[in-house]
Amino acid sequence: MTLPAHGLQLRSQVTSDGRLVLSLAQVPVTPPGEGEILVRVEASPINPSDIGLLIGPADVSAAVLSGTAEQPVLTCPVPAAYMRAMAARVDQDLPVGNEGAGAVIAAGAGLEHLVGRKVAMIGGAMYAQYRLVKAADVLVLPADATAADGASCFVNPLTALGMVETMRREGHTALVHTAAASNLGQMLNRICLADGVGLVNIVRSAEQVKLLKDMGAKHVIDSSEPDFMGPLTDALVETGATLAFDAIGGGKLAGQILTCMEAAAQKTAKEYSRYGSTVHKQVYIYGGLDMRPTEFNRGFGMAWGMGGWLLFPFLQKIGPVDAARLRERVAAELKTTFASRYTREISLQEALQPDVVAAYNRRATGEKFLINPARA
């Protein structure tokens, strides 16, 4: 087939005068070389990790739309207090989109058998009509899978599997997860049910409690309840969970989890220690749904840790063999354990409309947007 000369790609730029500029740039389409394939992107999710690069700290309530219908431009102010944190990316026009899926339309020598197949990809710049990638880096989807089925088969599935893998490697036996009604949280719940891992799900509403309970979750705690630390402690006693992954980040929740872990440890302690339990309690913050400072009172003894956790450094740490093992499980359970559900599909142009930006920037639990760059 004749390849297009150019394709649209979504770009995000923070300017030195304090503006965020989102635009759709025409970029050349490069024919695939040795070991490469060219993919027409048909589905790419908007994950919280994408929003960090796409929007960052910009004030989307003051967004101004310009440009044309085909190539709109959205401009938002960036508060001066956040510009120092943006120093490393100022005036760089950056492509966005961690992962995606689509149809192979051209391939390098020896890879012609992939033309027409659906593949899932990771590696950035996925909010684009076309993406040139190394064939060795893609996941060829089953024949009955759509691009939407495969669009989210890297970040959320590997993050959920990485949490369980971290638990095992660090000697813990059960998990706590916040914002647990998310797509990722639902995947983690299915993994833990299948693998016999104790899981304490923390959510923020009665509706989310019901959602997870209906999916078979045993321990679901509503943090909006004024006395939620009591039921949380009881769940920690029952599961023995001493490791938590927190998507919220800001506020008091991470510290409250550590406090409840200590209370659970004290309930089963055989002797008193003024230094608290010797059981190590760990919270990893992996998201920033709440951008306020993380607050905690040290009421959880001396054996504790609070740190950050990110998927890609974790995959590098465990090495290619173990990372491949996790990917193989995702491929085998793509339409069951790791199925994603989307509340709205949008085009590249719609992704720059102020009302749509405001909607996905809310990062509301249960809402997930899918960009289809092939959509008119």
C-alpha positions in Angstrom: 0.0 0.0 0.0 1.0 3.6 -0.5 2.0 5.1 2.9 0.8 8.6 3.9 3.4 11.3 3.8 2.3 12.8 7.2 0.2 12.1 10.2 -1.1 14.0 13.2 0.6 13.8 16.5 -0.5 15.4 19.8 2.1 17.6 21.4 2.4 19.2 24.8 4.6 22.2 25.5 5.2 24.4 28.6 6.5 27.7 27.4 9.0 29.9 29.3 6.3 32.6 29.7 4.1 30.2 31.8 1.7 28.6 29.3 0.7 25.1 28.5 0.2 24.6 24.7 -1.5 21.5 23.4 -1.4 21.1 19.6 -1.7 18.6 16.8 1.4 18.6 14.7 1.9 17.2 11.2 4.9 14.8 11.4 6.5 12.8 8.6 5.5 9.1 8.3 8.8 7.1 8.0 8.7 3.7 6.2 9.8 0.8 8.4 13.4 -0.4 8.3 15.0 -3.6 9.4 13.2 -5.0 12.5 10.5 -2.2 12.4 6.8 -2.1 11.8 4.5 0.9 11.0 1.2 0.9 13.0 -1.9 2.9 12.4 -2.9 3.7 15.9 -6.5 3.0 16.7 -6.7 3.1 20.5 -4.6 4.8 23.2 -5.8 5.3 26.8 -5.5 8.4 28.9 -3.8 7.1 32.0 -3.0 9.3 35.1 0.7 9.0 34.1 -0.2 10.4 30.7 -2.0 13.4 32.2 1.1 14.3 34.1 2.9 15.0 30.9 -0.1 16.1 28.9 -1.6 18.6 31.4 0.8 18.8 34.3 -0.1 21.6 36.8 -1.8 23.8 34.1 -5.1 25.5 35.0 -7.5 23.9 32.6 -10.4 26.0 33.9 -8.8 29.0 32.0 -8.2 27.1 28.8 -8.5 29.0 25.5 -9.1 27.2 22.2 -7.7 28.4 18.9 -6.4 26.9 15.6 -8.6 25.0 13.1 -11.1 22.2 13.4 -8.4 19.7 12.0 -5.6 21.1 14.1 -6.9 22.8 17.2 -4.6 24.5 19.7 -5.4 24.6 23.4 -3.6 27.1 25.7 -3.8 27.1 29.5 -1.9 29.1 32.1 0.6 27.4 34.4 0.6 28.9 37.9 3.9 30.6 38.6 4.4 28.5 41.7 4.8 25.4 39.5 7.1 26.7 36.8 10.2 25.8 38.7 9.1 22.1 38.7 8.6 22.4 34.9 12.2 23.7 34.2 13.4 20.5 32.6 10.7 20.6 29.9 10.3 24.3 29.2 9.9 25.2 25.5 10.1 21.5 24.5 7.3 20.3 22.2 6.8 16.8 23.6 4.7 13.9 22.2 2.3 12.2 24.6 0.8 8.8 25.2 2.5 5.9 26.9 0.7 3.0 25.3 -1.7 2.1 22.5 -2.7 -0.5 19.9 -3.5 -0.6 16.2 -3.1 -2.3 12.9 0.3 -3.0 11.2 0.2 -1.3 7.8 3.8 -1.8 6.7 6.8 -3.9 7.9 10.5 -4.3 7.4 12.0 -7.2 5.5 11.1 -10.5 7.0 8.2 -9.1 9.0 5.6 -9.0 6.3 3.5 -11.6 8.0 2.6 -9.0 10.6 0.9 -6.7 8.1 -2.8 -6.5 9.0 -2.3 -7.9 12.5 -3.4 -5.9 15.6 -0.6 -5.2 18.0 -0.2 -3.5 21.4 2.6 -1.0 21.9 4.4 0.9 24.6 7.1 3.6 24.4 5.5 7.0 24.2 4.2 9.2 21.4 1.0 7.0 21.0 -1.4 9.9 20.7 -0.7 9.9 17.0 -2.2 8.6 13.8 0.9 6.5 13.0 3.7 5.0 15.1 6.9 3.4 13.9 8.1 0.8 16.5 10.5 -2.1 16.8 8.6 -5.4 16.1 10.4 -7.0 19.0 8.8 -4.5 21.4 5.1 -5.1 20.5 2.6 -7.6 21.7 0.8 -9.3 18.8 -2.9 -9.5 19.8 -5.1 -12.6 19.5 -7.1 -12.7 16.2 -10.3 -12.0 18.0 -9.0 -9.0 19.9 -9.7 -5.4 19.0 -7.3 -2.4 19.3 -9.4 -1.3 22.3 -8.9 -4.7 23.9 -5.1 -4.3 23.6 -4.7 -0.5 24.2 -4.3 -0.8 28.0 -2.4 -4.1 28.2 0.9 -2.6 29.4 0.7 0.1 32.0 -2.2 -1.0 34.2 -1.8 -4.8 33.9 2.0 -4.7 34.5 1.5 -2.2 37.4 -1.0 -4.5 39.0 1.2 -7.6 38.5 4.2 -5.5 39.6 2.5 -4.8 42.9 2.0 -8.5 43.6 5.6 -9.2 42.5 7.0 -6.5 44.8 5.0 -8.0 47.7 6.5 -11.4 47.1 10.1 -10.1 46.6 10.0 -8.0 49.8 8.6 -10.7 52.0 5.0 -9.4 52.5 2.0 -11.7 52.2 -0.9 -9.4 51.5 -1.6 -5.9 50.1 -3.5 -2.7 50.6 -4.5 -0.6 47.6 -6.1 2.9 47.4 -8.4 4.3 44.7 -9.2 0.6 44.4 -12.3 0.9 42.2 -10.2 2.1 39.2 -9.5 0.0 36.2 -6.2 -0.9 37.7 -7.7 -1.6 41.1 -10.3 -4.0 39.5 -7.4 -5.8 37.7 -5.5 -6.1 41.0 -8.6 -7.5 42.7 -9.0 -10.2 40.0 -5.3 -11.1 40.3 -5.4 -11.4 44.0 -8.6 -13.5 43.9 -7.0 -15.8 41.4 -3.6 -16.1 43.2 -5.0 -16.4 46.7 -3.5 -13.1 47.9 -5.1 -11.1 50.7 -6.2 -7.7 49.4 -7.6 -4.7 51.3 -9.3 -2.3 48.9 -9.7 1.4 50.0 -12.3 3.4 48.1 -14.0 6.7 48.5 -17.8 6.0 48.3 -20.5 3.5 49.0 -21.0 3.0 45.3 -17.4 1.9 44.9 -17.7 -0.5 47.8 -20.7 -2.1 46.1 -18.8 -2.2 42.7 -15.9 -4.2 44.2 -18.0 -6.4 46.5 -20.0 -7.4 43.4 -16.7 -8.4 41.8 -15.9 -10.7 44.7 -13.7 -8.5 46.8 -13.7 -9.5 50.4 -12.2 -6.4 52.1 -13.5 -3.0 50.9 -13.1 0.0 53.1 -14.8 3.4 52.5 -12.3 6.1 53.5 -15.1 8.7 53.4 -16.7 7.1 56.5 -15.6 9.0 59.7 -14.6 5.8 61.5 -13.0 4.0 58.6 -9.7 3.4 60.5 -11.5 0.8 62.7 -12.7 -1.4 59.8 -9.3 -0.9 58.1 -7.4 -2.1 61.2 -9.7 -5.2 61.4 -9.1 -6.0 57.7 -5.3 -5.7 58.3 -5.5 -8.1 61.2 -7.4 -10.6 59.1 -5.2 -10.4 56.0 -1.8 -9.6 57.7 -1.2 -6.9 55.0 1.9 -4.9 55.7 2.4 -3.4 52.2 0.3 -0.7 50.6 0.3 1.0 47.2 -1.3 4.4 47.4 -2.6 6.2 44.3 -3.7 9.3 46.2 -0.4 10.6 47.4 -1.4 13.8 49.2 -3.2 14.2 52.4 -3.4 11.9 55.4 -4.3 8.5 53.9 -0.8 7.0 53.6 0.0 7.9 57.2 -3.4 6.5 58.4 -2.6 3.2 56.6 0.7 2.9 58.5 -1.0 3.8 61.8 -3.6 1.0 61.2 -0.9 -1.4 60.2 0.8 -0.7 63.6 -2.5 -1.1 65.4 -3.1 -4.4 63.7 0.4 -5.6 64.6 -0.1 -4.6 68.2 -3.3 -6.6 68.4 -1.4 -9.8 67.7 1.8 -8.9 69.6 2.9 -11.2 72.3 4.9 -8.6 74.3 5.0 -4.9 74.7 7.7 -2.7 73.2 7.9 1.1 73.7 9.4 1.3 70.2 6.3 -0.3 68.6 6.2 -3.5 66.6 9.2 -4.9 64.9 7.1 -5.8 61.8 8.2 -3.6 58.9 5.3 -1.7 57.4 5.7 -0.1 53.9 3.6 2.3 51.9 4.6 3.0 48.3 3.1 6.1 46.7 2.6 5.5 42.9 0.2 8.2 42.0 -0.9 11.8 42.7 -4.7 12.0 42.7 -4.3 14.5 45.6 -1.5 17.0 44.9 -1.4 18.3 48.5 1.6 17.5 50.7 1.7 14.0 52.2 0.9 14.3 55.9 1.5 11.8 58.7 1.9 11.5 62.4 4.5 9.0 63.5 2.2 6.8 65.5 3.4 3.6 63.9 6.5 2.6 65.7 10.0 2.6 64.2 9.8 -0.2 61.6 8.2 1.5 58.7 8.9 3.0 55.3 7.2 5.4 52.9 8.6 5.9 49.4 7.7 6.0 45.7 7.1 3.2 43.2 7.0 3.5 39.4 6.4 0.7 36.8 9.3 1.2 34.4 12.1 1.4 37.0 10.6 -1.8 38.6 10.6 -3.6 35.3 14.3 -2.6 34.8 15.1 -3.8 38.2 13.6 -7.3 37.8 15.2 -7.8 34.4 14.0 -8.9 30.9 13.3 -12.5 31.8 10.9 -11.8 34.7 9.4 -8.8 32.8 8.6 -11.1 29.9 7.0 -13.6 32.3 4.6 -10.8 33.4 3.9 -9.8 29.8 3.0 -13.4 28.9 0.4 -13.5 31.7 -1.1 -10.3 30.4 -1.4 -11.8 26.8 -2.9 -15.0 28.1 -5.6 -13.2 30.2 -6.1 -10.1 28.1 -9.9 -10.4 27.8 -10.5 -11.6 31.4 -8.2 -10.6 34.2 -6.8 -7.6 32.3 -9.8 -6.4 30.5 -10.2 -2.6 30.5 -13.5 -0.7 30.3 -13.8 2.8 28.8 -16.4 5.4 29.5 -15.7 7.5 26.4 -13.9 7.2 23.1 -12.6 10.5 21.6 -10.6 11.7 18.5 -7.3 13.5 18.7 -9.2 16.7 18.0 -11.7 16.1 20.7 -8.9 15.5 23.1 -8.1 19.2 22.9 -11.6 20.5 23.5 -11.8 22.4 26.8 -14.8 20.5 28.2 -13.2 17.2 27.3 -9.9 18.2 28.8 -11.6 19.2 32.0 -13.4 15.9 32.1 -10.4 13.6 31.8 -8.2 15.9 33.9 -10.6 15.2 36.9 -9.2 11.6 37.0 -12.4 10.4 38.4 -12.4 6.8 39.6 -14.4 4.7 37.2 -14.0 7.1 34.3 -11.5 6.2 31.6 -11.0 7.9 28.2 -9.7 6.2 25.1 -8.2 8.2 22.2 -8.8 6.8 18.8 -6.5 8.7 16.4 -8.2 7.0 13.4 -11.5 8.5 14.4 -12.7 11.4 12.2 
